[in-house]
Amino acid sequence: MCQICTLAVGAGLGLSRWLGVDDTVSGVWVGGFILSSSLWFYSWFSKKYPKLHTTFYMLLTTALMYSLSLVTLAWTGVLINKLIMGIVVGSLTFLLGIWADKKVRKIKGKQLFNFQKVVFPIAFLLISSIIVWIITKR
């Protein structure tokens, strides 16, 4: 993951909180942000220390990032069930966006457009946010 992706997810989270959007929808962006940050940090760390470029360290980095984020949210009293549900949905959706980007690149042999690596995960988060918003409005 790249810094642009992490920045875009963070901006989406800030915008949703500013607009007073439901915590479940905000959680979608929090989940995407945590996963994006985890993958970006792992990518940077594994380039700096190539011996640590393993699945184990990627999972460890991701688990630590989620733990730190969730503990911080719980400590500040912000962590509620709706936010946790959104974080799960957002993380899975972000992963699906990454997978879709890689699948398209594999099938086509190249990216379809500039910044596809950023657009796919963000688009998946946006679509899932709309779906979650519609579900929570009932």
URWO-V883593 format. One record per helix or strand. SS is the DSSP state (a for helix, b for strand). FROM is the first residue (numbers start at 1). TO is the last residue. If there is no record, write none. Layout:
SS & FROM & TO
SS & FROM & TO
This chain:
a & 3 & 18
a & 23 & 48
a & 50 & 52
a & 55 & 75
a & 81 & 108
a & 116 & 136
